[in-house]
Amino acid sequence: MQNTLGDLNNHLFAQLERLSDEDLVGEKLIEEMNRAKTITAVASQIINNGSLVLDAQKTRDNIISADIKVPKYLEG
């Protein structure tokens, strides 16, 4: 399975549409709200993981680059 952040975005908007259904009431509404909380928690972890990977790649690129500029406070 190869999912993308675009797929995640589409899934989140689909969940928003389900929550916006005015005919959803009572137990069905509570069930959908619980589903939305779970989806939000998982989506947050996916986004945090993507941010970590991006930060790691930026750090790696800066270490490899010979043109990196050292901040003045780190210069000896």
N, CA, C and O atoms as a Tripos MOL2 file, in Angstrom:
@<TRIPOS>MOLECULE
protein
  304   303    76     0     0
PROTEIN
NO_CHARGES

@<TRIPOS>ATOM
      1 N           0.8510   -1.1760    0.0000 N.3       1 MET1
      2 CA          0.0000    0.0000    0.0000 C.3       1 MET1
      3 C           0.8970    1.2380    0.0000 C.2       1 MET1
      4 O           1.8090    1.3500    0.8180 O.2       1 MET1
      5 N           0.6370    2.1460   -0.9030 N.am      2 GLN2
      6 CA          1.4350    3.3590   -1.0100 C.3       2 GLN2
      7 C           0.5140    4.5680   -0.8780 C.2       2 GLN2
      8 O          -0.0810    5.0100   -1.8610 O.2       2 GLN2
      9 N           0.3990    5.0940    0.3170 N.am      3 ASN3
     10 CA         -0.4500    6.2630    0.5590 C.3       3 ASN3
     11 C           0.4080    7.5210    0.5450 C.2       3 ASN3
     12 O           1.6060    7.4780    0.8260 O.2       3 ASN3
     13 N          -0.2180    8.6260    0.2170 N.am      4 THR4
     14 CA          0.4860    9.9000    0.1650 C.3       4 THR4
     15 C          -0.1760   10.8820    1.1300 C.2       4 THR4
     16 O          -1.2600   10.6240    1.6540 O.2       4 THR4
     17 N           0.4920   12.0080    1.3550 N.am      5 LEU5
     18 CA         -0.1190   13.0520    2.1740 C.3       5 LEU5
     19 C          -1.3600   13.6160    1.4910 C.2       5 LEU5
     20 O          -2.2690   14.1030    2.1640 O.2       5 LEU5
     21 N          -1.4070   13.5550    0.1760 N.am      6 GLY6
     22 CA         -2.6110   13.9540   -0.5510 C.3       6 GLY6
     23 C          -3.7820   13.0340   -0.2200 C.2       6 GLY6
     24 O          -4.9150   13.4890   -0.0650 O.2       6 GLY6
     25 N          -3.4970   11.7330   -0.1140 N.am      7 ASP7
     26 CA         -4.5400   10.7700    0.2820 C.3       7 ASP7
     27 C          -5.0380   11.0810    1.6850 C.2       7 ASP7
     28 O          -6.2390   11.0360    1.9510 O.2       7 ASP7
     29 N          -4.1100   11.3950    2.5780 N.am      8 LEU8
     30 CA         -4.4750   11.7440    3.9490 C.3       8 LEU8
     31 C          -5.3630   12.9880    3.9510 C.2       8 LEU8
     32 O          -6.3740   13.0320    4.6520 O.2       8 LEU8
     33 N          -4.9930   13.9730    3.1840 N.am      9 ASN9
     34 CA         -5.7750   15.2050    3.0760 C.3       9 ASN9
     35 C          -7.1960   14.9030    2.5930 C.2       9 ASN9
     36 O          -8.1670   15.4180    3.1480 O.2       9 ASN9
     37 N          -7.3110   14.0740    1.5670 N.am     10 ASN10
     38 CA         -8.6300   13.6990    1.0490 C.3      10 ASN10
     39 C          -9.4460   12.9650    2.1050 C.2      10 ASN10
     40 O         -10.6480   13.1920    2.2410 O.2      10 ASN10
     41 N          -8.7910   12.0920    2.8440 N.am     11 HIS11
     42 CA         -9.4760   11.3300    3.8860 C.3      11 HIS11
     43 C          -9.9850   12.2640    4.9980 C.2      11 HIS11
     44 O         -11.0960   12.0960    5.5000 O.2      11 HIS11
     45 N          -9.1660   13.2380    5.3680 N.am     12 LEU12
     46 CA         -9.5720   14.1880    6.4130 C.3      12 LEU12
     47 C         -10.7590   15.0390    5.9570 C.2      12 LEU12
     48 O         -11.6710   15.3050    6.7390 O.2      12 LEU12
     49 N         -10.7450   15.4580    4.7060 N.am     13 PHE13
     50 CA        -11.8800   16.2340    4.1940 C.3      13 PHE13
     51 C         -13.1380   15.3740    4.0970 C.2      13 PHE13
     52 O         -14.2410   15.8650    4.3360 O.2      13 PHE13
     53 N         -12.9860   14.1070    3.7530 N.am     14 ALA14
     54 CA        -14.1390   13.2080    3.7150 C.3      14 ALA14
     55 C         -14.7290   13.0530    5.1150 C.2      14 ALA14
     56 O         -15.9490   13.0270    5.2800 O.2      14 ALA14
     57 N         -13.8570   12.9510    6.1270 N.am     15 GLN15
     58 CA        -14.3300   12.8560    7.5030 C.3      15 GLN15
     59 C         -15.0680   14.1280    7.9040 C.2      15 GLN15
     60 O         -16.1030   14.0680    8.5680 O.2      15 GLN15
     61 N         -14.5440   15.2600    7.5070 N.am     16 LEU16
     62 CA        -15.1980   16.5360    7.7920 C.3      16 LEU16
     63 C         -16.5970   16.5850    7.1680 C.2      16 LEU16
     64 O         -17.5460   17.0620    7.7900 O.2      16 LEU16
     65 N         -16.7110   16.0950    5.9530 N.am     17 GLU17
     66 CA        -18.0170   16.0580    5.2970 C.3      17 GLU17
     67 C         -18.9860   15.1510    6.0480 C.2      17 GLU17
     68 O         -20.1620   15.4880    6.1880 O.2      17 GLU17
     69 N         -18.5060   13.9930    6.5390 N.am     18 ARG18
     70 CA        -19.3760   13.1030    7.3070 C.3      18 ARG18
     71 C         -19.8410   13.7800    8.5880 C.2      18 ARG18
     72 O         -20.9980   13.6360    8.9810 O.2      18 ARG18
     73 N         -18.9490   14.5130    9.2400 N.am     19 LEU19
     74 CA        -19.3190   15.2170   10.4700 C.3      19 LEU19
     75 C         -20.2960   16.3550   10.2010 C.2      19 LEU19
     76 O         -21.0650   16.7390   11.0820 O.2      19 LEU19
     77 N         -20.2670   16.8920    8.9890 N.am     20 SER20
     78 CA        -21.1410   18.0130    8.6330 C.3      20 SER20
     79 C         -22.5530   17.5760    8.2610 C.2      20 SER20
     80 O         -23.4240   18.4140    8.0310 O.2      20 SER20
     81 N         -22.7780   16.2790    8.2010 N.am     21 ASP21
     82 CA        -24.0930   15.7520    7.8300 C.3      21 ASP21
     83 C         -25.1090   16.0900    8.9220 C.2      21 ASP21
     84 O         -25.0380   15.5610   10.0310 O.2      21 ASP21
     85 N         -26.0460   16.9720    8.6000 N.am     22 GLU22
     86 CA        -27.0310   17.4220    9.5900 C.3      22 GLU22
     87 C         -28.0200   16.3290    9.9840 C.2      22 GLU22
     88 O         -28.7040   16.4530   11.0000 O.2      22 GLU22
     89 N         -28.1000   15.2800    9.2040 N.am     23 ASP23
     90 CA        -28.9960   14.1680    9.5230 C.3      23 ASP23
     91 C         -28.3620   13.1870   10.5100 C.2      23 ASP23
     92 O         -29.0240   12.2730   11.0000 O.2      23 ASP23
     93 N         -27.0980   13.3830   10.7910 N.am     24 LEU24
     94 CA        -26.3810   12.5140   11.7180 C.3      24 LEU24
     95 C         -26.6940   12.9570   13.1410 C.2      24 LEU24
     96 O         -26.3260   14.0590   13.5470 O.2      24 LEU24
     97 N         -27.3740   12.0990   13.8960 N.am     25 VAL25
     98 CA        -27.7750   12.4520   15.2590 C.3      25 VAL25
     99 C         -27.5970   11.2530   16.1880 C.2      25 VAL25
    100 O         -27.3980   10.1220   15.7450 O.2      25 VAL25
    101 N         -27.6740   11.5330   17.4860 N.am     26 GLY26
    102 CA        -27.6570   10.4810   18.4960 C.3      26 GLY26
    103 C         -26.4040    9.6340   18.4700 C.2      26 GLY26
    104 O         -25.2890   10.1430   18.3510 O.2      26 GLY26
    105 N         -26.6070    8.3240   18.5850 N.am     27 GLU27
    106 CA        -25.4920    7.3760   18.6340 C.3      27 GLU27
    107 C         -24.6320    7.4210   17.3860 C.2      27 GLU27
    108 O         -23.4120    7.2770   17.4650 O.2      27 GLU27
    109 N         -25.2550    7.6200   16.2380 N.am     28 LYS28
    110 CA        -24.4820    7.6870   14.9830 C.3      28 LYS28
    111 C         -23.5490    8.8940   14.9840 C.2      28 LYS28
    112 O         -22.4190    8.8090   14.5040 O.2      28 LYS28
    113 N         -24.0190   10.0150   15.5220 N.am     29 LEU29
    114 CA        -23.1810   11.2050   15.6100 C.3      29 LEU29
    115 C         -22.0230   10.9630   16.5730 C.2      29 LEU29
    116 O         -20.8820   11.3160   16.2750 O.2      29 LEU29
    117 N         -22.3100   10.3660   17.7170 N.am     30 ILE30
    118 CA        -21.2620   10.0680   18.6950 C.3      30 ILE30
    119 C         -20.2310    9.1110   18.0980 C.2      30 ILE30
    120 O         -19.0270    9.2850   18.2830 O.2      30 ILE30
    121 N         -20.7160    8.1060   17.3860 N.am     31 GLU31
    122 CA        -19.8160    7.1530   16.7200 C.3      31 GLU31
    123 C         -18.9140    7.8640   15.7160 C.2      31 GLU31
    124 O         -17.7140    7.5940   15.6540 O.2      31 GLU31
    125 N         -19.4860    8.7630   14.9390 N.am     32 GLU32
    126 CA        -18.7030    9.4980   13.9310 C.3      32 GLU32
    127 C         -17.7030   10.4400   14.6020 C.2      32 GLU32
    128 O         -16.5840   10.6070   14.1180 O.2      32 GLU32
    129 N         -18.1040   11.0510   15.7090 N.am     33 MET33
    130 CA        -17.1880   11.9300   16.4460 C.3      33 MET33
    131 C         -16.0130   11.1300   17.0040 C.2      33 MET33
    132 O         -14.8740   11.5940   16.9580 O.2      33 MET33
    133 N         -16.2750    9.9490   17.5230 N.am     34 ASN34
    134 CA        -15.1830    9.0940   18.0240 C.3      34 ASN34
    135 C         -14.2660    8.6630   16.8990 C.2      34 ASN34
    136 O         -13.0470    8.6140   17.0630 O.2      34 ASN34
    137 N         -14.8570    8.3490   15.7500 N.am     35 ARG35
    138 CA        -14.0450    7.9980   14.5780 C.3      35 ARG35
    139 C         -13.1660    9.1820   14.1760 C.2      35 ARG35
    140 O         -11.9930    9.0020   13.8500 O.2      35 ARG35
    141 N         -13.7290   10.3910   14.1980 N.am     36 ALA36
    142 CA        -12.9720   11.5900   13.8240 C.3      36 ALA36
    143 C         -11.8060   11.8180   14.7820 C.2      36 ALA36
    144 O         -10.7170   12.1980   14.3520 O.2      36 ALA36
    145 N         -12.0260   11.5880   16.0830 N.am     37 LYS37
    146 CA        -10.9350   11.7440   17.0580 C.3      37 LYS37
    147 C          -9.8000   10.7650   16.7710 C.2      37 LYS37
    148 O          -8.6250   11.1250   16.8420 O.2      37 LYS37
    149 N         -10.1600    9.5360   16.4500 N.am     38 THR38
    150 CA         -9.1450    8.5270   16.1450 C.3      38 THR38
    151 C          -8.3940    8.8800   14.8660 C.2      38 THR38
    152 O          -7.1680    8.7840   14.8100 O.2      38 THR38
    153 N          -9.1290    9.2830   13.8530 N.am     39 ILE39
    154 CA         -8.4900    9.6670   12.5870 C.3      39 ILE39
    155 C          -7.5590   10.8560   12.7990 C.2      39 ILE39
    156 O          -6.4650   10.8980   12.2370 O.2      39 ILE39
    157 N          -7.9870   11.8140   13.6000 N.am     40 THR40
    158 CA         -7.1560   12.9840   13.8890 C.3      40 THR40
    159 C          -5.8650   12.5850   14.5890 C.2      40 THR40
    160 O          -4.7960   13.1030   14.2660 O.2      40 THR40
    161 N          -5.9590   11.6710   15.5410 N.am     41 ALA41
    162 CA         -4.7650   11.2220   16.2680 C.3      41 ALA41
    163 C          -3.7850   10.5280   15.3320 C.2      41 ALA41
    164 O          -2.5810   10.7820   15.3850 O.2      41 ALA41
    165 N          -4.2980    9.6570   14.4800 N.am     42 VAL42
    166 CA         -3.4330    8.9490   13.5340 C.3      42 VAL42
    167 C          -2.8390    9.9320   12.5250 C.2      42 VAL42
    168 O          -1.6500    9.8630   12.2180 O.2      42 VAL42
    169 N          -3.6550   10.8370   12.0160 N.am     43 ALA43
    170 CA         -3.1750   11.8290   11.0480 C.3      43 ALA43
    171 C          -2.0750   12.6980   11.6540 C.2      43 ALA43
    172 O          -1.0940   13.0190   10.9830 O.2      43 ALA43
    173 N          -2.2380   13.0760   12.9120 N.am     44 SER44
    174 CA         -1.2200   13.8850   13.5850 C.3      44 SER44
    175 C           0.1040   13.1350   13.6650 C.2      44 SER44
    176 O           1.1640   13.7240   13.4530 O.2      44 SER44
    177 N           0.0510   11.8540   13.9650 N.am     45 GLN45
    178 CA          1.2770   11.0530   14.0300 C.3      45 GLN45
    179 C           1.9400   10.9500   12.6580 C.2      45 GLN45
    180 O           3.1640   11.0210   12.5470 O.2      45 GLN45
    181 N           1.1330   10.7850   11.6210 N.am     46 ILE46
    182 CA          1.6760   10.7080   10.2660 C.3      46 ILE46
    183 C           2.3610   12.0180    9.8950 C.2      46 ILE46
    184 O           3.4530   12.0150    9.3270 O.2      46 ILE46
    185 N           1.7210   13.1290   10.2170 N.am     47 ILE47
    186 CA          2.2850   14.4430    9.9070 C.3      47 ILE47
    187 C           3.5490   14.6880   10.7200 C.2      47 ILE47
    188 O           4.5370   15.1920   10.1850 O.2      47 ILE47
    189 N           3.5350   14.3410   12.0010 N.am     48 ASN48
    190 CA          4.7350   14.4890   12.8360 C.3      48 ASN48
    191 C           5.8840   13.6540   12.2990 C.2      48 ASN48
    192 O           7.0290   14.1050   12.2850 O.2      48 ASN48
    193 N           5.5850   12.4390   11.8570 N.am     49 ASN49
    194 CA          6.6080   11.5810   11.2880 C.3      49 ASN49
    195 C           7.1830   12.1940   10.0100 C.2      49 ASN49
    196 O           8.3950   12.1830    9.7980 O.2      49 ASN49
    197 N           6.3080   12.7230    9.1700 N.am     50 GLY50
    198 CA          6.7720   13.3740    7.9420 C.3      50 GLY50
    199 C           7.6470   14.5790    8.2360 C.2      50 GLY50
    200 O           8.6380   14.8130    7.5430 O.2      50 GLY50
    201 N           7.2910   15.3410    9.2540 N.am     51 SER51
    202 CA          8.1010   16.5050    9.6520 C.3      51 SER51
    203 C           9.4720   16.0700   10.1430 C.2      51 SER51
    204 O          10.4790   16.7060    9.8300 O.2      51 SER51
    205 N           9.5130   14.9890   10.9130 N.am     52 LEU52
    206 CA         10.7840   14.4780   11.4180 C.3      52 LEU52
    207 C          11.6780   14.0280   10.2660 C.2      52 LEU52
    208 O          12.8730   14.3260   10.2500 O.2      52 LEU52
    209 N          11.1030   13.3150    9.3110 N.am     53 VAL53
    210 CA         11.8720   12.8600    8.1500 C.3      53 VAL53
    211 C          12.3980   14.0610    7.3650 C.2      53 VAL53
    212 O          13.5510   14.0650    6.9330 O.2      53 VAL53
    213 N          11.5600   15.0730    7.1810 N.am     54 LEU54
    214 CA         11.9810   16.2730    6.4560 C.3      54 LEU54
    215 C          13.1090   16.9960    7.1900 C.2      54 LEU54
    216 O          14.0910   17.4050    6.5700 O.2      54 LEU54
    217 N          12.9730   17.1560    8.5110 N.am     55 ASP55
    218 CA         14.0300   17.7980    9.2940 C.3      55 ASP55
    219 C          15.3390   17.0130    9.2180 C.2      55 ASP55
    220 O          16.4150   17.6000    9.1090 O.2      55 ASP55
    221 N          15.2400   15.6910    9.2750 N.am     56 ALA56
    222 CA         16.4410   14.8590    9.1790 C.3      56 ALA56
    223 C          17.1070   15.0300    7.8190 C.2      56 ALA56
    224 O          18.3320   15.1080    7.7290 O.2      56 ALA56
    225 N          16.3080   15.0860    6.7730 N.am     57 GLN57
    226 CA         16.8630   15.2610    5.4330 C.3      57 GLN57
    227 C          17.5220   16.6330    5.2860 C.2      57 GLN57
    228 O          18.5850   16.7540    4.6770 O.2      57 GLN57
    229 N          16.8850   17.6660    5.8460 N.am     58 LYS58
    230 CA         17.4860   19.0080    5.7870 C.3      58 LYS58
    231 C          18.8220   19.0250    6.5210 C.2      58 LYS58
    232 O          19.7960   19.6000    6.0360 O.2      58 LYS58
    233 N          18.8660   18.3990    7.6810 N.am     59 THR59
    234 CA         20.1060   18.3440    8.4610 C.3      59 THR59
    235 C          21.1750   17.5970    7.6830 C.2      59 THR59
    236 O          22.3240   18.0350    7.6220 O.2      59 THR59
    237 N          20.8040   16.4730    7.0900 N.am     60 ARG60
    238 CA         21.7530   15.6840    6.3080 C.3      60 ARG60
    239 C          22.2810   16.4990    5.1260 C.2      60 ARG60
    240 O          23.4790   16.4920    4.8430 O.2      60 ARG60
    241 N          21.3860   17.1910    4.4500 N.am     61 ASP61
    242 CA         21.7990   18.0090    3.3070 C.3      61 ASP61
    243 C          22.7470   19.1170    3.7370 C.2      61 ASP61
    244 O          23.6970   19.4280    3.0190 O.2      61 ASP61
    245 N          22.5040   19.7150    4.8950 N.am     62 ASN62
    246 CA         23.3760   20.7770    5.3830 C.3      62 ASN62
    247 C          24.7440   20.2410    5.7910 C.2      62 ASN62
    248 O          25.7540   20.9140    5.5860 O.2      62 ASN62
    249 N          24.7920   19.0600    6.3560 N.am     63 ILE63
    250 CA         26.0700   18.4670    6.7620 C.3      63 ILE63
    251 C          26.9110   18.1300    5.5450 C.2      63 ILE63
    252 O          28.1250   18.3290    5.5430 O.2      63 ILE63
    253 N          26.2580   17.6210    4.5120 N.am     64 ILE64
    254 CA         26.9670   17.2200    3.2970 C.3      64 ILE64
    255 C          27.4250   18.4240    2.4910 C.2      64 ILE64
    256 O          28.4430   18.3520    1.8030 O.2      64 ILE64
    257 N          26.7000   19.5210    2.5620 N.am     65 SER65
    258 CA         27.0060   20.7010    1.7600 C.3      65 SER65
    259 C          28.2800   21.3820    2.2380 C.2      65 SER65
    260 O          28.4320   21.6760    3.4240 O.2      65 SER65
    261 N          29.1770   21.6250    1.3230 N.am     66 ALA66
    262 CA         30.4100   22.3350    1.6450 C.3      66 ALA66
    263 C          30.1600   23.8270    1.7830 C.2      66 ALA66
    264 O          31.0060   24.5490    2.3100 O.2      66 ALA66
    265 N          29.0250   24.2920    1.3230 N.am     67 ASP67
    266 CA         28.6990   25.7150    1.3430 C.3      67 ASP67
    267 C          27.8890   26.1210    2.5740 C.2      67 ASP67
    268 O          27.3800   27.2400    2.6350 O.2      67 ASP67
    269 N          27.7680   25.2380    3.5410 N.am     68 ILE68
    270 CA         26.9610   25.5560    4.7250 C.3      68 ILE68
    271 C          27.5800   26.7390    5.4610 C.2      68 ILE68
    272 O          28.8010   26.8490    5.5840 O.2      68 ILE68
    273 N          26.7180   27.6130    5.9440 N.am     69 LYS69
    274 CA         27.1820   28.7680    6.6990 C.3      69 LYS69
    275 C          26.9400   28.4920    8.1770 C.2      69 LYS69
    276 O          25.8170   28.2210    8.6020 O.2      69 LYS69
    277 N          27.9950   28.5650    8.9310 N.am     70 VAL70
    278 CA         27.9170   28.3380   10.3700 C.3      70 VAL70
    279 C          27.4010   29.6000   11.0180 C.2      70 VAL70
    280 O          27.9110   30.6820   10.7290 O.2      70 VAL70
    281 N          26.4010   29.5030   11.8900 N.am     71 PRO71
    282 CA         25.9060   30.6850   12.5830 C.3      71 PRO71
    283 C          27.0370   31.3520   13.3780 C.2      71 PRO71
    284 O          27.9290   30.6810   13.8950 O.2      71 PRO71
    285 N          26.9780   32.6820   13.4610 N.am     72 LYS72
    286 CA         28.0410   33.4450   14.1120 C.3      72 LYS72
    287 C          28.2930   32.9910   15.5430 C.2      72 LYS72
    288 O          29.4360   32.9800   16.0000 O.2      72 LYS72
    289 N          27.2230   32.6160   16.2580 N.am     73 TYR73
    290 CA         27.4040   32.2140   17.6540 C.3      73 TYR73
    291 C          28.1580   30.8920   17.7830 C.2      73 TYR73
    292 O          28.6200   30.5510   18.8720 O.2      73 TYR73
    293 N          28.2900   30.1350   16.6730 N.am     74 LEU74
    294 CA         29.0280   28.8840   16.7160 C.3      74 LEU74
    295 C          30.4700   29.0350   16.2210 C.2      74 LEU74
    296 O          31.2940   28.1370   16.3900 O.2      74 LEU74
    297 N          30.7550   30.1730   15.6140 N.am     75 GLU75
    298 CA         32.1060   30.3840   15.1020 C.3      75 GLU75
    299 C          33.0560   30.6040   16.2770 C.2      75 GLU75
    300 O          32.6980   31.2580   17.2570 O.2      75 GLU75
    301 N          34.2470   30.0630   16.1750 N.am     76 GLY76
    302 CA         35.2260   30.1310   17.2440 C.3      76 GLY76
    303 C          35.8580   31.4390   17.3330 C.2      76 GLY76
    304 O          36.7120   31.6550   18.1920 O.2      76 GLY76
@<TRIPOS>BOND
     1     1     2 1
     2     2     3 1
     3     3     4 2
     4     3     5 am
     5     5     6 1
     6     6     7 1
     7     7     8 2
     8     7     9 am
     9     9    10 1
    10    10    11 1
    11    11    12 2
    12    11    13 am
    13    13    14 1
    14    14    15 1
    15    15    16 2
    16    15    17 am
    17    17    18 1
    18    18    19 1
    19    19    20 2
    20    19    21 am
    21    21    22 1
    22    22    23 1
    23    23    24 2
    24    23    25 am
    25    25    26 1
    26    26    27 1
    27    27    28 2
    28    27    29 am
    29    29    30 1
    30    30    31 1
    31    31    32 2
    32    31    33 am
    33    33    34 1
    34    34    35 1
    35    35    36 2
    36    35    37 am
    37    37    38 1
    38    38    39 1
    39    39    40 2
    40    39    41 am
    41    41    42 1
    42    42    43 1
    43    43    44 2
    44    43    45 am
    45    45    46 1
    46    46    47 1
    47    47    48 2
    48    47    49 am
    49    49    50 1
    50    50    51 1
    51    51    52 2
    52    51    53 am
    53    53    54 1
    54    54    55 1
    55    55    56 2
    56    55    57 am
    57    57    58 1
    58    58    59 1
    59    59    60 2
    60    59    61 am
    61    61    62 1
    62    62    63 1
    63    63    64 2
    64    63    65 am
    65    65    66 1
    66    66    67 1
    67    67    68 2
    68    67    69 am
    69    69    70 1
    70    70    71 1
    71    71    72 2
    72    71    73 am
    73    73    74 1
    74    74    75 1
    75    75    76 2
    76    75    77 am
    77    77    78 1
    78    78    79 1
    79    79    80 2
    80    79    81 am
    81    81    82 1
    82    82    83 1
    83    83    84 2
    84    83    85 am
    85    85    86 1
    86    86    87 1
    87    87    88 2
    88    87    89 am
    89    89    90 1
    90    90    91 1
    91    91    92 2
    92    91    93 am
    93    93    94 1
    94    94    95 1
    95    95    96 2
    96    95    97 am
    97    97    98 1
    98    98    99 1
    99    99   100 2
   100    99   101 am
   101   101   102 1
   102   102   103 1
   103   103   104 2
   104   103   105 am
   105   105   106 1
   106   106   107 1
   107   107   108 2
   108   107   109 am
   109   109   110 1
   110   110   111 1
   111   111   112 2
   112   111   113 am
   113   113   114 1
   114   114   115 1
   115   115   116 2
   116   115   117 am
   117   117   118 1
   118   118   119 1
   119   119   120 2
   120   119   121 am
   121   121   122 1
   122   122   123 1
   123   123   124 2
   124   123   125 am
   125   125   126 1
   126   126   127 1
   127   127   128 2
   128   127   129 am
   129   129   130 1
   130   130   131 1
   131   131   132 2
   132   131   133 am
   133   133   134 1
   134   134   135 1
   135   135   136 2
   136   135   137 am
   137   137   138 1
   138   138   139 1
   139   139   140 2
   140   139   141 am
   141   141   142 1
   142   142   143 1
   143   143   144 2
   144   143   145 am
   145   145   146 1
   146   146   147 1
   147   147   148 2
   148   147   149 am
   149   149   150 1
   150   150   151 1
   151   151   152 2
   152   151   153 am
   153   153   154 1
   154   154   155 1
   155   155   156 2
   156   155   157 am
   157   157   158 1
   158   158   159 1
   159   159   160 2
   160   159   161 am
   161   161   162 1
   162   162   163 1
   163   163   164 2
   164   163   165 am
   165   165   166 1
   166   166   167 1
   167   167   168 2
   168   167   169 am
   169   169   170 1
   170   170   171 1
   171   171   172 2
   172   171   173 am
   173   173   174 1
   174   174   175 1
   175   175   176 2
   176   175   177 am
   177   177   178 1
   178   178   179 1
   179   179   180 2
   180   179   181 am
   181   181   182 1
   182   182   183 1
   183   183   184 2
   184   183   185 am
   185   185   186 1
   186   186   187 1
   187   187   188 2
   188   187   189 am
   189   189   190 1
   190   190   191 1
   191   191   192 2
   192   191   193 am
   193   193   194 1
   194   194   195 1
   195   195   196 2
   196   195   197 am
   197   197   198 1
   198   198   199 1
   199   199   200 2
   200   199   201 am
   201   201   202 1
   202   202   203 1
   203   203   204 2
   204   203   205 am
   205   205   206 1
   206   206   207 1
   207   207   208 2
   208   207   209 am
   209   209   210 1
   210   210   211 1
   211   211   212 2
   212   211   213 am
   213   213   214 1
   214   214   215 1
   215   215   216 2
   216   215   217 am
   217   217   218 1
   218   218   219 1
   219   219   220 2
   220   219   221 am
   221   221   222 1
   222   222   223 1
   223   223   224 2
   224   223   225 am
   225   225   226 1
   226   226   227 1
   227   227   228 2
   228   227   229 am
   229   229   230 1
   230   230   231 1
   231   231   232 2
   232   231   233 am
   233   233   234 1
   234   234   235 1
   235   235   236 2
   236   235   237 am
   237   237   238 1
   238   238   239 1
   239   239   240 2
   240   239   241 am
   241   241   242 1
   242   242   243 1
   243   243   244 2
   244   243   245 am
   245   245   246 1
   246   246   247 1
   247   247   248 2
   248   247   249 am
   249   249   250 1
   250   250   251 1
   251   251   252 2
   252   251   253 am
   253   253   254 1
   254   254   255 1
   255   255   256 2
   256   255   257 am
   257   257   258 1
   258   258   259 1
   259   259   260 2
   260   259   261 am
   261   261   262 1
   262   262   263 1
   263   263   264 2
   264   263   265 am
   265   265   266 1
   266   266   267 1
   267   267   268 2
   268   267   269 am
   269   269   270 1
   270   270   271 1
   271   271   272 2
   272   271   273 am
   273   273   274 1
   274   274   275 1
   275   275   276 2
   276   275   277 am
   277   277   278 1
   278   278   279 1
   279   279   280 2
   280   279   281 am
   281   281   282 1
   282   282   283 1
   283   283   284 2
   284   283   285 am
   285   285   286 1
   286   286   287 1
   287   287   288 2
   288   287   289 am
   289   289   290 1
   290   290   291 1
   291   291   292 2
   292   291   293 am
   293   293   294 1
   294   294   295 1
   295   295   296 2
   296   295   297 am
   297   297   298 1
   298   298   299 1
   299   299   300 2
   300   299   301 am
   301   301   302 1
   302   302   303 1
   303   303   304 2
@<TRIPOS>SUBSTRUCTURE
     1 MET1         2 RESIDUE 1 A MET
     2 GLN2         6 RESIDUE 1 A GLN
     3 ASN3        10 RESIDUE 1 A ASN
     4 THR4        14 RESIDUE 1 A THR
     5 LEU5        18 RESIDUE 1 A LEU
     6 GLY6        22 RESIDUE 1 A GLY
     7 ASP7        26 RESIDUE 1 A ASP
     8 LEU8        30 RESIDUE 1 A LEU
     9 ASN9        34 RESIDUE 1 A ASN
    10 ASN10       38 RESIDUE 1 A ASN
    11 HIS11       42 RESIDUE 1 A HIS
    12 LEU12       46 RESIDUE 1 A LEU
    13 PHE13       50 RESIDUE 1 A PHE
    14 ALA14       54 RESIDUE 1 A ALA
    15 GLN15       58 RESIDUE 1 A GLN
    16 LEU16       62 RESIDUE 1 A LEU
    17 GLU17       66 RESIDUE 1 A GLU
    18 ARG18       70 RESIDUE 1 A ARG
    19 LEU19       74 RESIDUE 1 A LEU
    20 SER20       78 RESIDUE 1 A SER
    21 ASP21       82 RESIDUE 1 A ASP
    22 GLU22       86 RESIDUE 1 A GLU
    23 ASP23       90 RESIDUE 1 A ASP
    24 LEU24       94 RESIDUE 1 A LEU
    25 VAL25       98 RESIDUE 1 A VAL
    26 GLY26      102 RESIDUE 1 A GLY
    27 GLU27      106 RESIDUE 1 A GLU
    28 LYS28      110 RESIDUE 1 A LYS
    29 LEU29      114 RESIDUE 1 A LEU
    30 ILE30      118 RESIDUE 1 A ILE
    31 GLU31      122 RESIDUE 1 A GLU
    32 GLU32      126 RESIDUE 1 A GLU
    33 MET33      130 RESIDUE 1 A MET
    34 ASN34      134 RESIDUE 1 A ASN
    35 ARG35      138 RESIDUE 1 A ARG
    36 ALA36      142 RESIDUE 1 A ALA
    37 LYS37      146 RESIDUE 1 A LYS
    38 THR38      150 RESIDUE 1 A THR
    39 ILE39      154 RESIDUE 1 A ILE
    40 THR40      158 RESIDUE 1 A THR
    41 ALA41      162 RESIDUE 1 A ALA
    42 VAL42      166 RESIDUE 1 A VAL
    43 ALA43      170 RESIDUE 1 A ALA
    44 SER44      174 RESIDUE 1 A SER
    45 GLN45      178 RESIDUE 1 A GLN
    46 ILE46      182 RESIDUE 1 A ILE
    47 ILE47      186 RESIDUE 1 A ILE
    48 ASN48      190 RESIDUE 1 A ASN
    49 ASN49      194 RESIDUE 1 A ASN
    50 GLY50      198 RESIDUE 1 A GLY
    51 SER51      202 RESIDUE 1 A SER
    52 LEU52      206 RESIDUE 1 A LEU
    53 VAL53      210 RESIDUE 1 A VAL
    54 LEU54      214 RESIDUE 1 A LEU
    55 ASP55      218 RESIDUE 1 A ASP
    56 ALA56      222 RESIDUE 1 A ALA
    57 GLN57      226 RESIDUE 1 A GLN
    58 LYS58      230 RESIDUE 1 A LYS
    59 THR59      234 RESIDUE 1 A THR
    60 ARG60      238 RESIDUE 1 A ARG
    61 ASP61      242 RESIDUE 1 A ASP
    62 ASN62      246 RESIDUE 1 A ASN
    63 ILE63      250 RESIDUE 1 A ILE
    64 ILE64      254 RESIDUE 1 A ILE
    65 SER65      258 RESIDUE 1 A SER
    66 ALA66      262 RESIDUE 1 A ALA
    67 ASP67      266 RESIDUE 1 A ASP
    68 ILE68      270 RESIDUE 1 A ILE
    69 LYS69      274 RESIDUE 1 A LYS
    70 VAL70      278 RESIDUE 1 A VAL
    71 PRO71      282 RESIDUE 1 A PRO
    72 LYS72      286 RESIDUE 1 A LYS
    73 TYR73      290 RESIDUE 1 A TYR
    74 LEU74      294 RESIDUE 1 A LEU
    75 GLU75      298 RESIDUE 1 A GLU
    76 GLY76      302 RESIDUE 1 A GLY
